[in-house]
């Protein structure tokens, strides 16, 4: 056994009733609490960002293409998805493409009125995202060249308009001649994503209904939704698509469609940085204080070791090894406590949130092994470096004075 380790085990103990043992227990608690809070903060923020990103991207698609115009309204300029455009969009990273179109309208019942946006989709549309958030009914099955009156509305709209599954609903539109026209639809399903901006507006319908209302040709669409193989590279993929398509159309990423949401999510990183910095500082000051008290309490022992020929380096190693042992005990307790709380929240959703404010119904948790390892290794390294500061006192201890110190 190493001499420094042997001596450290012999002269230090958490079970002894003295000042240093009490301080060591406080240091263990401080380290454990700091690690637990840092782990929980990272797990919550990473889960929060990823879940909301997935919700937004799932609703609006990672990238979409539309005609280039100066129109700031909901009404879209149609374009054709011809063979030339399909050839330019033949990219290895594109996994799916869906033809869609938007149309502004107003739902009117006997007692209520609500402005909405009809999102027209065709028979090939992938309903997996809406199916995941479906709270009642089912998604419609559209058939090519057969206009369907089935629609899917959000729970917010259904509650406000007092609508249920299989209810008939009339939606009014304004045509190019500024005349109001009404269309009768049937509520097939009700969804709830928690995204207030989307749930308050969008109603899913048959794309052929939008074409008929706008007087478009059979092959024309309002925009093309593009899905990719890796959401982390959306901005790069969008740039490559943007420079490969004709100049009369343009591509947008989900981040550009809803910049306010993604900017808000980026601000959450600053919260984590502040929390981690505070925990590192508080726990770091605690363990430095602990080591200072231990050194001062063991001044006579240090003098005796020096009188027996021990070098300053060996004595520093004794105290550092003991301090590192305290750190490891505290970090182990903190990891168990922090990860345990995260798992409880992840599988029980014990702590709820307001979907209207946070887009989620419960505090999200996402545990990543690499985040946990990086946090523990980085924290341990920083705290060990901080522990080097109080060991400078050891160099100034004189055996002739310290042995008589008691």
C-alpha positions in Angstrom: 0.0 0.0 0.0 1.2 3.5 -0.8 2.6 5.3 2.2 0.4 8.4 1.8 -2.7 6.2 1.5 -1.7 4.2 4.6 -1.1 7.2 6.8 -4.3 9.0 5.5 -6.4 6.0 6.6 -4.8 5.8 10.0 -5.1 9.5 11.0 -8.5 10.4 9.5 -11.9 9.1 10.2 -15.4 10.3 9.7 -16.6 8.5 12.8 -14.5 10.4 15.3 -16.3 13.1 17.3 -14.2 16.2 16.6 -14.4 19.4 14.7 -12.8 18.1 11.5 -15.1 15.0 11.4 -18.1 17.3 11.6 -16.8 19.6 8.9 -16.1 16.5 6.7 -19.7 15.4 7.1 -20.8 18.9 6.0 -18.5 18.7 3.1 -19.9 15.3 2.0 -23.4 16.7 2.2 -22.4 19.9 0.3 -20.7 17.9 -2.5 -23.7 15.4 -2.7 -26.2 18.2 -2.9 -24.1 20.1 -5.5 -23.7 17.1 -7.8 -27.4 16.2 -7.4 -28.6 19.7 -8.3 -26.2 19.9 -11.3 -27.4 16.5 -12.6 -31.0 17.3 -12.2 -30.5 20.8 -13.9 -28.8 19.2 -16.9 -31.4 16.4 -17.2 -34.3 18.8 -17.0 -33.0 21.4 -19.5 -31.8 18.8 -22.0 -35.2 17.1 -21.8 -37.0 20.4 -22.0 -35.2 21.5 -25.1 -35.4 18.2 -26.9 -39.0 17.6 -26.2 -40.1 21.0 -27.3 -37.9 20.9 -30.4 -39.4 17.6 -31.3 -42.9 19.0 -30.9 -42.3 22.0 -33.0 -40.3 20.2 -35.7 -43.0 17.4 -35.7 -45.7 19.9 -36.3 -44.2 22.2 -38.9 -41.6 19.7 -40.4 -37.8 20.2 -40.3 -37.8 22.0 -43.6 -40.5 23.3 -45.9 -40.5 24.8 -49.4 -42.9 27.4 -50.7 -43.2 29.9 -53.5 -41.2 33.1 -53.1 -43.4 36.1 -52.8 -44.0 39.2 -50.7 -47.3 37.9 -49.3 -47.3 38.2 -45.5 -50.8 36.6 -45.1 -51.7 33.0 -44.5 -52.8 32.7 -48.2 -50.1 30.9 -50.2 -48.9 31.2 -53.8 -49.2 27.7 -55.4 -46.4 25.9 -57.3 -46.0 22.6 -59.1 -44.0 19.7 -57.8 -42.7 18.8 -61.2 -40.0 16.3 -62.3 -37.3 19.0 -62.4 -37.9 20.0 -58.8 -38.1 16.4 -57.7 -34.7 15.8 -59.4 -33.1 18.7 -57.5 -34.6 17.4 -54.3 -33.0 14.0 -54.8 -30.8 14.2 -51.7 -29.5 11.3 -49.6 -30.5 13.0 -46.4 -34.2 13.5 -47.3 -36.3 10.7 -45.9 -39.9 12.0 -46.6 -41.7 14.7 -48.5 -45.4 15.7 -48.0 -47.5 18.0 -50.2 -49.6 20.4 -48.1 -51.3 23.8 -48.3 -52.7 26.3 -45.8 -56.0 28.3 -46.0 -57.3 30.8 -43.5 -60.9 30.4 -42.4 -63.4 31.0 -39.6 -65.3 28.4 -37.6 -68.7 29.6 -36.7 -71.3 27.9 -34.4 -74.4 29.3 -32.9 -72.6 30.7 -29.9 -68.9 30.9 -30.8 -66.5 32.1 -33.6 -62.9 31.1 -34.0 -60.2 32.0 -36.6 -58.3 29.0 -37.8 -55.9 27.8 -40.5 -56.8 24.8 -42.5 -53.8 22.6 -43.3 -54.5 20.5 -46.3 -52.8 17.1 -46.6 -53.1 14.3 -49.1 -53.4 10.5 -49.0 -49.7 10.0 -48.5 -49.4 12.2 -45.5 -47.7 10.7 -42.5 -50.1 10.9 -39.5 -47.7 9.4 -36.9 -47.1 12.8 -35.2 -50.8 13.6 -34.8 -51.7 10.1 -33.9 -49.2 10.4 -30.9 -51.1 13.4 -29.6 -54.6 12.3 -30.6 -56.9 12.5 -27.5 -60.2 11.4 -29.2 -61.4 9.9 -32.5 -59.0 9.0 -35.3 -57.1 10.5 -38.2 -58.9 10.4 -41.6 -58.0 8.3 -44.5 -57.9 10.5 -47.6 -58.2 9.0 -51.0 -56.6 10.5 -54.1 -59.0 12.5 -56.3 -61.8 12.1 -53.8 -62.5 15.1 -51.7 -63.1 14.3 -48.0 -65.0 16.4 -45.5 -63.3 14.8 -42.5 -61.1 17.1 -40.4 -58.9 16.9 -37.3 -59.2 19.7 -34.8 -57.3 20.6 -31.6 -58.7 20.1 -28.2 -58.5 23.9 -27.6 -60.7 24.6 -30.6 -63.0 21.7 -29.7 -63.5 22.9 -26.1 -64.0 26.5 -27.2 -66.5 25.7 -30.0 -68.2 22.8 -28.0 -67.4 20.3 -30.7 -67.1 16.5 -30.3 -66.3 13.6 -32.6 -68.6 13.2 -35.6 -70.1 16.7 -35.1 -70.7 18.8 -38.2 -68.9 22.1 -38.3 -69.1 24.9 -40.9 -66.0 26.8 -41.8 -66.2 30.1 -43.7 -63.7 31.4 -46.2 -63.1 34.5 -48.3 -62.5 33.8 -52.0 -60.5 35.9 -54.5 -63.7 38.0 -55.2 -63.9 38.9 -51.5 -67.1 36.8 -51.2 -67.7 34.6 -48.1 -68.2 30.9 -48.8 -69.0 28.2 -46.2 -68.0 24.6 -46.3 -69.4 21.9 -44.0 -66.9 19.5 -42.5 -67.1 16.5 -40.1 -64.9 16.2 -37.0 -63.0 13.0 -37.3 -60.4 13.4 -34.6 -59.2 15.7 -31.8 -55.5 16.3 -31.0 -53.6 18.1 -28.3 -49.8 18.8 -28.7 -49.5 21.4 -26.0 -48.0 23.9 -28.5 -50.4 26.8 -27.9 -49.4 28.7 -31.0 -50.3 25.7 -33.2 -53.2 24.1 -31.3 -55.2 27.4 -31.3 -54.9 27.7 -35.1 -54.5 24.5 -37.2 -57.2 22.2 -38.5 -56.2 19.3 -40.7 -58.3 18.7 -43.8 -58.1 17.1 -47.3 -55.6 19.0 -49.6 -58.2 18.7 -52.4 -60.5 21.0 -50.4 -57.9 23.7 -50.3 -57.3 23.3 -54.1 -61.0 23.6 -54.8 -61.4 26.7 -52.5 -58.4 28.4 -54.1 -59.2 27.4 -57.7 -55.8 25.6 -58.1 -55.0 22.9 -60.6 -54.9 19.3 -59.4 -51.1 19.1 -59.0 -50.5 22.5 -57.3 -49.5 22.8 -53.7 -48.9 25.5 -51.1 -45.7 24.2 -49.6 -43.7 21.0 -49.5 -42.7 19.5 -46.1 -39.3 17.8 -46.1 -38.1 15.4 -43.4 -34.4 14.6 -43.0 -32.4 11.8 -41.4 -30.7 13.9 -38.7 -32.4 16.8 -37.0 -29.1 18.1 -35.6 -28.1 19.0 -39.2 -31.4 20.8 -40.2 -29.7 24.2 -40.8 -27.0 22.7 -43.0 -29.5 20.6 -44.9 -31.8 23.6 -45.4 -28.8 25.6 -46.8 -28.1 22.8 -49.3 -31.7 22.6 -50.4 -32.0 26.4 -50.6 -29.1 26.6 -53.1 -30.3 23.7 -55.2 -33.9 24.7 -55.9 -35.2 27.2 -58.5 -35.1 30.9 -57.7 -38.9 31.2 -57.7 -39.2 29.0 -54.6 -37.5 29.2 -51.2 -36.9 26.9 -48.3 -37.3 27.5 -44.6 -36.2 25.5 -41.5 -38.4 25.0 -38.5 -36.1 27.4 -36.6 -36.9 30.2 -39.1 -40.6 29.4 -38.9 -40.8 29.7 -35.1 -37.7 31.7 -34.1 -39.2 32.9 -30.9 -39.6 29.4 -29.5 -36.0 28.3 -30.4 -34.5 31.6 -29.2 -36.3 31.0 -25.9 -34.9 27.5 -25.7 -31.4 28.7 -26.2 -31.7 31.0 -23.2 -32.2 27.9 -21.0 -28.6 27.0 -21.5 -27.6 30.1 -19.6 -29.7 29.0 -16.6 -27.8 25.7 -16.5 -24.5 27.4 -16.7 -25.4 29.7 -13.8 -26.7 26.8 -11.7 -23.5 24.7 -12.3 -21.2 27.7 -11.6 -23.0 28.4 -8.3 -22.9 24.8 -7.2 -19.2 24.4 -8.1 -18.4 27.6 -6.2 -20.5 26.8 -3.1 -19.3 23.2 -2.8 -15.7 24.2 -3.7 -15.6 26.8 -0.9 -17.0 24.1 1.5 -14.3 21.6 0.7 -11.5 24.2 0.8 -12.8 25.2 4.3 -12.9 21.6 5.2 -9.3 21.0 4.2 -8.1 24.2 6.0 -9.7 23.1 9.2 -8.2 19.6 8.9 -4.8 21.0 8.3 -5.0 23.4 11.2 -6.3 20.7 13.5 -3.5 18.3 12.4 -0.7 20.9 12.7 1.2 18.9 15.4 0.8 15.8 13.2 2.3 17.6 10.3 5.2 18.8 12.4 5.8 15.2 13.7 5.8 13.8 10.2 8.3 16.5 9.1 10.5 15.7 12.1 10.5 12.1 11.0 11.7 13.1 7.5 8.5 13.3 5.6 8.6 15.8 2.7 6.1 18.6 2.0 5.0 16.7 -1.1 4.3 13.5 0.9 2.3 15.4 3.5 0.3 17.3 0.9 -0.4 13.9 -0.8 -1.8 12.5 2.5 -4.2 15.4 3.0 -5.2 15.5 -0.7 -5.9 11.7 -0.8 -8.2 12.1 2.2 -9.9 15.1 0.7 -10.4 13.2 -2.6 -11.9 10.3 -0.6 -14.4 12.8 0.9 -15.2 14.1 -2.6 -15.8 10.6 -4.0 -18.1 9.7 -1.2 -20.1 12.9 -1.6 -20.2 12.5 -5.4 -21.4 8.9 -5.2 -24.2 9.9 -2.8 -25.1 12.9 -5.1 -25.2 10.7 -8.2 -27.4 8.2 -6.6 -29.7 10.9 -5.2 -29.8 13.0 -8.3 -30.3 10.1 -10.8 -32.9 8.5 -8.5 -35.0 11.7 -8.4 -34.6 12.0 -12.2 -35.9 8.4 -12.8 -38.8 9.0 -10.4 -39.9 12.1 -12.3 -39.3 10.5 -15.7 -41.5 7.5 -15.0 -44.1 9.0 -12.7 -44.4 12.6 -13.9 -44.7 13.6 -10.3 -44.0 17.3 -10.9 -46.6 18.8 -13.3 -46.3 21.9 -15.5 -48.8 24.2 -17.1 -48.9 23.4 -20.9 -50.1 26.9 -21.6 -46.8 28.3 -20.2 -44.3 25.6 -20.8 -45.7 23.5 -23.7 -45.4 20.4 -21.6 -47.6 18.8 -18.9 -44.8 17.6 -16.7 -41.2 18.4 -16.0 -39.2 16.5 -18.7 -36.2 14.4 -17.9 -33.5 13.2 -20.3 -30.6 11.3 -18.8 -27.5 11.0 -21.0 -24.6 8.8 -19.9 -22.0 11.1 -21.5 -23.4 14.2 -19.8 -23.2 12.4 -16.4 -19.6 11.2 -17.0 -18.5 14.6 -18.3 -20.1 16.4 -15.3 -18.5 14.1 -12.7 -15.0 14.0 -14.3 -14.9 17.8 -14.9 -16.3 18.6 -11.4 -13.8 16.2 -9.8 -10.9 17.7 -11.7 -11.9 21.3 -10.8 -12.4 20.6 -7.1 -9.1 18.7 -6.8 -7.4 21.8 -8.3 -9.1 24.0 -5.8 -7.9 21.7 -3.0 -4.3 22.5 -3.9 -4.7 26.1 -2.5 -5.0 25.3 1.2 -2.2 22.7 1.1 0.3 25.6 0.6 0.0 26.1 4.4 1.8 22.8 4.9 5.0 24.3 3.5 5.0 26.9 6.4 4.6 24.5 9.2 7.8 24.3 11.4 8.3 21.1 13.4 10.0 22.9 16.3 6.9 25.0 16.9 4.1 22.7 15.7 5.0 19.7 17.9 4.5 21.9 21.0 1.3 23.4 19.5 -1.0 21.1 21.5 
